[in-house]
């Protein structure tokens, strides 16, 4: 491996280390106005975004659209509860992978059954259970990324110079993209099954 390749891999692994989920205890215990919601989300999710110095993580328009599309229950007297915030975090992660319709199919049963209810299993418990698996997933992802990187570094052995570096990066991106593509297909199939069960 070249020094540049080592730096690339280390940079990727460091960025995976910076991924943190918002713990329910991080969310204020009081209801928040829209500006407070966007500021909070920005402060907590900014470090893991592609361009940390640029666009907002969530805008007022996005949040209003989520409510209009039944992804998010409407605020009460223009204030968003802790449970609204938990739903927004789920939506934030899903929107990079799924369509609005797919997110709606996935989140509507969660909202109907667990949003502001008096049952033993609450939305916060579901959130903690799901995101509690994060640390072990990050470790597994790091191992997977290292393996794909090593495989990509072995491609195009007969090519030298700048072309070699470019083609190996291209191979690495292709390996990662294929993985995402297959997982997206699986997710979409499962969402379609959920939609069929509901109908």
For each residue, the residues with C-beta under 8 A, 3 or more apart:
1: 5 6 9 153
2: 5 6 165
3: 6 7
4: 7 8 165
5: 1 2 8 9 149 153 165 168
6: 1 2 3 9 10
7: 3 4 10 11
8: 4 5 11 12 149 169
9: 1 5 6 12 13 145 146 149
10: 6 7 13 14
11: 7 8 14 15
12: 8 9 15 16 145 149
13: 9 10 16 17 142 145 146
14: 10 11 17 18
15: 11 12 18 19 48
16: 12 13 19 138 141 142 145
17: 13 14 138
18: 14 15 47 48
19: 15 16 48 134 138
20: 47 48
21: 89 131 134
22: 26 27 44 45 85 89
23: 26 27
24: 27 82 86 124 127 128
25:
26: 22 23 44
27: 22 23 24 40 82 85 86
28: 32 36 40 82
29: 82
30:
31: 76 79 80 81 82
32: 28 36 37 40 79 80 85
33: 36 37 78 79 80
34: 37 38 60 63 75 78 80
35: 38 39 60
36: 28 32 33 39 40
37: 32 33 34 40 41 58 63 80 84 85 88
38: 34 35 41 42 56 57 58 59 60 63
39: 35 36 42 43
40: 27 28 32 36 37 43 44 85
41: 37 38 44 45 57 58 85 88 89 92
42: 38 39 45 46 56 57 58
43: 39 40 46
44: 22 26 40 41
45: 22 41 42 48 49 57 92
46: 42 43 49 52 57
47: 18 20 52
48: 15 18 19 20 45
49: 45 46 52 55 57
50:
51: 54 55
52: 46 47 49
53:
54: 51
55: 49 51
56: 38 42 59
57: 38 41 42 45 46 49 92
58: 37 38 41 42 62 63 88 92
59: 38 56 62 63
60: 34 35 38 63 64
61: 64 65
62: 58 59 65 66
63: 34 37 38 58 59 60 66 67 72 88
64: 60 61 67 68
65: 61 62 68 69
66: 62 63 69 71 72 88 91
67: 63 64 70 71 72 73 74 75
68: 64 65
69: 65 66 100 104
70: 67 104 108 111
71: 66 67 87 91 100 103 104 107
72: 63 66 67 84 87 88 91 111
73: 67 84 87 111 115 116
74: 67
75: 34 67 78 79 80 84
76: 31 79 81
77:
78: 33 34 75
79: 31 32 33 75 76
80: 31 32 33 34 37 75 84 85 88
81: 31 76 84 85 116
82: 24 27 28 29 31 85 86 124
83: 86 87 115 116 123 124
84: 37 72 73 75 80 81 87 88
85: 22 27 32 37 40 41 80 81 82 88 89
86: 24 27 82 83 89 90 123 124 127
87: 71 72 73 83 84 90 91 107 110 111 115 123
88: 37 41 58 63 66 72 80 84 85 91 92
89: 21 22 41 85 86 92 93 127
90: 86 87 93 94 107 110 127
91: 66 71 72 87 88 94 95 103 107
92: 41 45 57 58 88 89 95
93: 89 90 96 97
94: 90 91 97 98 102 103 106 107
95: 91 92 98 100 103
96: 93
97: 93 94 184 187
98: 94 95 102 103 106 187 188 191
99: 102 103
100: 69 71 95 103 104
101: 104 105
102: 94 98 99 105 106 187 188 191
103: 71 91 94 95 98 99 100 106 107
104: 69 70 71 100 101 107 108
105: 101 102 108 191 194 195 198
106: 94 98 102 103 109 110 191 194
107: 71 87 90 91 94 103 104 110 111
108: 70 104 105 111 112
109: 106 112 113 194 198
110: 87 90 106 107 113 114 115 123 126
111: 70 72 73 87 107 108 114 115
112: 108 109 115
113: 109 110 117 119
114: 110 111 117 119 121 122 123 126
115: 73 83 87 110 111 112 123
116: 73 81 83 123
117: 113 114 122
118:
119: 113 114 122
120:
121: 114 125 126
122: 114 117 119 125 126
123: 83 86 87 110 114 115 116 126 127
124: 24 82 83 86 127 128
125: 121 122 128 129
126: 110 114 121 122 123 129 130
127: 24 86 89 90 123 124 130 131
128: 24 124 125 131 132
129: 125 126 132 133
130: 126 127 133
131: 21 127 128 134
132: 128 129
133: 129 130 136 137
134: 19 21 131 137 138
135: 138 139
136: 133 139 140
137: 133 134 140 141
138: 16 17 19 134 135 141 142
139: 135 136 142 143
140: 136 137 143 144
141: 16 137 138 144 145
142: 13 16 138 139 145 146
143: 139 140 146 147
144: 140 141 147 148 179
145: 9 12 13 16 141 142 148 149 176
146: 9 13 142 143 149 150
147: 143 144 150 151
148: 144 145 151 152 172 175 176 179
149: 5 8 9 12 145 146 152 153 172
150: 146 147 153 154
151: 147 148 154 155 171 175
152: 148 149 155 168 169 171 172 175
153: 1 5 149 150 168 172
154: 150 151 157
155: 151 152 167 168 171
156: 159 163 164 167 168 171
157: 154
158:
159: 156 163 164 167
160: 163 164
161: 164 165
162: 165 166
163: 156 159 160 166 167
164: 156 159 160 161 167 168
165: 2 4 5 161 162 168 169
166: 162 163 169 170
167: 155 156 159 163 164 170 171
168: 5 152 153 155 156 164 165 171 172
169: 8 152 165 166 172 173
170: 166 167 173 174
171: 151 152 155 156 167 168 174 175
172: 148 149 152 153 168 169 175 176
173: 169 170 176 177
174: 170 171 177 178
175: 148 151 152 171 172 178 179
176: 145 148 172 173 179 180
177: 173 174 180 181
178: 174 175 181 182
179: 144 148 175 176 182 183
180: 176 177 183 184
181: 177 178 184 185
182: 178 179 185 186
183: 179 180 186 187
184: 97 180 181 187 188
185: 181 182 188 189
186: 182 183 189 190
187: 97 98 102 183 184 190 191
188: 98 102 184 185 191 192
189: 185 186 192 193
190: 186 187 193 194
191: 98 102 105 106 187 188 194 195
192: 188 189 195 196
193: 189 190 196 197
194: 105 106 109 190 191 197 198
195: 105 191 192 198 199
196: 192 193 199
197: 193 194
198: 105 109 194 195
199: 195 196
